[in-house]
């Protein structure tokens, strides 16, 4: 008996505005994030605790307020993948991925000078699904350690130490 394919999942819209100078790209939202319609909606994910340490964005604030404060810091957030099929939340389970139009987004938001990939999965997914990003843009691109709770090879403190580079990048971007 054939197994039904997972239904098509649609990602979240970008968090971005005219102040944005730095774009953080994940791979695709977790099931919990999709259910909440919130980036990094799993309370075990290190993203909001890192933003709290670096930019004093209290992770307990309502999501809309955290987003507002992130934008005030000139930080945009999106994912490499627009739609895909996936059982569970693992990046390894992603199938039939279609990328977001990241190059188009960067063309519309020319003040963005830095792109940070949240983990190796986001980086590898972009290399595979959106190679034009690496050929056609002039922004700096770096891969940071994943904030996902599934990637616990580094402590939160170790991740904060690397992610602190965001401050320097934002200073460079003016």
Secondary structure, DSSP 4 states (H G I P E B T S, - for coil): -PPPPPPEEE-PPPB--TT--EEEEESS--HHHHHHT-TT-STTSSHHHHHHHHH---TTS-HHHHHHHHHHTTEEEEESEEEEE-SSS-GGG-EEEEE--HHHHHHH-TT--EEEEESHHHHHHHHHH-THHHHH--SEEEEE---STT--SS-HHHHHHHHTHHHHHHHHH-
